Amino acid sequence: MKIQIIPIRIGDINTNEIIIENSQKIKIAFLTYCGIITKFEVPDSNGNFENIIKHQKDNLYDKNSFDYANIIMIKSDKSSLLDKKEYIFMDDMEVFSKSNISEYEFETFREKDLIRVSLKSTTLHSNGFNINKIIKYSLDEENNFLIDYEIESEKSISLNIFNNLSFNIRPEDEEGILNHRLLIPSKFFYQISSKEAKIRKLSVENTPFDFSYLRSIKDGVKSHYGRIHKNEVYNTLFELENMDIEPTVSIYHENSKRLLNITTNNTHIFVNANNISNNEFINIRFYDFILNDKWMRLEFPVITPDNKYHKFINYNFKIM
């Protein structure tokens, strides 16, 4: 197990890039600025290593770009999706606060089979109380890349932890993202209509959104059912099944034999599959939403001073 800490300067910001690596040479790289993840390097069936994180902008290190950050969104009011447009892209940029964007202090922890880096920051809310944020990144010898979040607030507040990563696990494939297969343990997806000011919770059965098995996105991505966009951009929000164990989402590419299993304790997953030339990726974001049955709103959870918020997302990589 290896760890590198490289001081770098991005614009007028001094930060560090931290690279953690296991004995199988799988690498995770991230910045202490915003916790931005820059690399997830893994082998294919031929032993060729690639970065399967797909960056959606040419300039990753643009200090004004939060596309890849594990941003913790903080709002003093109840957040709802009703203000969003019909074919929602979950564009949370509108509710980012500059106070959430920060350089984290960090500590490293090493064991024989594990490396962990803990990023810590405190945000002073505009109403004068503190919110403590901790993000822990871990990599072990079983190829588990774990992101663990803990949030404490001195007063009750709505929040969302904005975990946002885009993947292309076979970047050189001529057919691009369409050859990827997805498995999403979900029976329901959401159709959001700003015209009618309501959210519909619909069954995935007999729709392009049924990913109850490892299924190619090739058919659904060109459809115009529900909330699939034009220009071959597939886009929707799923409710993850309530199971005794945490749900696992899978991304697989048959030619490279790369399999990424993603386990979380969150309740919802947003998926966006973009097959536009030179910008191909599967974007995945996990959320904790609460459905308000009376108003048919999806709201962010509220944390209280006596209730620490915890969220985890574990990315396990395998060759199949």
N, C-alpha and C positions, 0 to 999 in steps of 0.2 A: 504494500500500500504506500502511495506517495502523495505528497501535497506540496504545491508550489504557491508562493504568494508574490505577485509581481506588481509593484507600484506603477501606475500609469496615469497619464493626464489626458483628459477628454475635454477639449475646449478650455474652459476656465475651472474645471472640476478636477481635483486630485482624488483618485480612488485606487482600488486594488482589484486585480483580477486574480481569483483563487482557482487553482486547478487541482482536482482530486482524482486519483487514478488507482484502480485495483490491480491485482496481479495478472488479470486477463487483458490489461492495457485499455480497459474502458475508462474514458475520461469524461468528467463533468467540469465545466468551467463557468464561473459566474462572477459578477462584479459586486463589490460591497456597496456600490451606488445603486440603490433601489432593489438590490438582489437580482439584477438582470442576469438571466441564464444565457450564456453565449455559445456553449458547445455541449453536445452529448454524442461523443465519438464511440461508435460500436463497429464490430466486424460484420461482414456478410458470410455466406456459406463458403466462399473462397478465401476468407481471411483478410479481405480488403476492408480497411477502416474508413468510415465516412462520418461526417457530422450530420445527424438526422434531424437536428433542429433547423427548421426553415425560417429564415428571417424575411419579413415582409417588406423591408425597406433596404435600399442599397447601403445606406449609412447606418449600421447598427449602433454606432457610438454617438449618434446625434443626441445631445443631452435633452432635446425637446421631444424625443420619441420614447413613448412608454409602452410600445407594442409588446415587449418581451418581459416586462417587469412583473414581479409579484407584488403589485400595488395593493395596499390595504386602504380601501375607500372608507372614509369616515363622513357620516352625515348626521346632522342633529335632528332631522325629521324622519318620518317613516318613508322609506323609498318604495316606489312602485314602478311597474313597467308600463302603466297606462299612458304615460307621456311619450312613449316611444312610437315610432311609425310602424305601419302594418308589417312590412317584411323586416322584422327587427334584426339588427346586427349586433345588438347589445353594445352599442357604442358608448362605453362608460367614460369616454374622454370628457363628456359634458360635466360630469360630477367629480372629476379629480380636483383635489385641493393641492396647491403647491406645497402646503405644509406636510403633505403625505410623502413627498418625494425627498429622500434624504440619503445621506451617507451613513451606513450602519457601522457601529463598532462590532468587532468580531473576535471570537475565541475559537481555537481549534482543539479537538479532542481526538486522540488516536488510541486504537486498540489493534490487536493482531489482525482481526478480520473486519475492521470498521474504521472509517474516518468520518468525523462529524465537524461541521463548522456552524457555529451559532452566531447569527446576526441580530444585534439589539439596537433599538432606537425608541426614543420617547417623543411623542407629538404633543404639543401644547394646543389644545382646541381653542377656537376663537372665543368660547365662553369661559375660558380660564381654568380648565381642568386637564389633567394629563392622561394620555393613552399610551400604555407600554406595549411594544410590539417585539416579538421574537420570531425569527425564521430560522429553522435548523435544517441544514442540508447534510445528508448522510449517504455514503456509498459503501457497500460491503462486498464480500467475495462471492455472494450469490447474485450479483448484478442488480441489487435493489438500490435504486436512487430514490430516497425518501425526502419529501419536503414536509416539514411539520411546522405549523403555525400556532402561536399562543398570543392572545390579546387580553389585556386587562385595562379597564377604564375606571376612573374615579367617579364617573356618573354614568347613568344609563344612556345608551346611544345605539342608533342603527348603524350597521356596518356590513360591508361585503369585502371579502378577501379576494382580490382579482388575480387569480392564477391563470396565466395566459401563455400557452406554448403551441407552436405550430410545427408539425412534423411532415417530413417526406423521407420515408425510410428506404427509398430506392431512387435517389435524385436523378441518376443517369438514364432511367427507364424511358424509352421513346413514347410510351403511352401515358407517362406521367402518373398523376395521382389516381387515375381511373383503375389502375391495376391493384390498388390497395384494397384490402378487405377490412371491414369493421364488424365488431360484435359489441352491441350495447344492450345490457340487460334492462330493458324498458318496455312497458306495455302502453305507455301514453306519451304523446308529444303535445306541445302547446301551439295553438294558432292565435296570434295576437292581432286584434283589429282596433286601430285607433278610430275608425269611422263609427263603430258601434260601441266604443269605449268598454270593451270586455275581452276577456281571455277565454278561449275555448280549450278544454282539455279533451283530446281526441285519442281514440285507440289507434295503435300503429298497425293493427291487423289489416291486411290487404292494401297496404299503402307502401310507398317507397321508403318509409321510415321504419320498417320492421327489420331490425338487425339483431334478432334473437339468436342468430347463428352467424358464423363468419361469412359475411356476404359482401360481394364486390359492390362498390358504389357506382359502378359503370352505368347501370340502368337508371337509378334514381336521380343521378346528378343532372341528366338532361331533361328531366320531367318538369312540369309546371304545376305539380300537385301541391296544394297547401302553401308552404312557404319556401319552396325551392325557387331560386332566382333565375333570371335570364343570364346569359353569358356563362352558362355552365357553372354557376356558383350555388352550391348546396348549403342550406343554412336552416337550422332549427334548434329548439330547446326540448330536451327530453326530461322526463321524471324517472329517476333511477328506482328500481324495484326495492321495496322494503323487505330485506331478507335478514336472516339471522346473522349472516356474515356480510362484511362490506362488499358492495358490488364491484365487479371488475370489468372494465372496458378494454377491448383488444384491438390492436392494429397489426395487420399481417401483410407481408408481400411474398408471394409464392416463389418467385425466381430467386430472390436473395435469401429466402428462408428466415428473414428477420421477423421476430414477433415481439411486440411491446404490449405487456399487460399492465393496465393502470388501475390501481385499487384506491378507493377513497371512502371517507365517511360522509361525503356530501350527499345532498338530496337530488341535485339536478346537474345535467351536463348540457352545455351548448356546443354544437358541432357545426363547423363551417368548412366545406371542402371546395377549394378553389382550383379549377382546372384551366385557368387562363394562361396562355403561353408565357413561359419564363417567370411565372409566379404561382407555382403549383404547391399546394400544401393542404394538410388537414389541420385546422385550428381547433383546439379543445380547451374549454374553460369550465371549471367546476364551480358551482354555486350552492349556497344554502338558501333556498327560498321557502317562504311560508305562503300557502294559498289562502287568501281571505275569501271564504265561500260567499259571504254576503255581498261583497263588491266585486268578486271575481278579479282580484288583484294578486299579483305575486309580489310579496314584500320581503325586504331583507330582514334578517333576525335582529333582535335587540339584545345587547349584552348589558348586564348590570354590575355594579361594583362587587357583588358577592358571587359572580358567575363568570369565571374565566372562559373565554371562547377558545376552542381547540378545533383544528382542522388538519387533516393530513392527506397527502397524495403520494402514492408509491408507484414508481415506474420500474417494472421488472423487465429486463431484456433477456431474450433467449434466441438461439438458432434452432429452428425446427427441421 
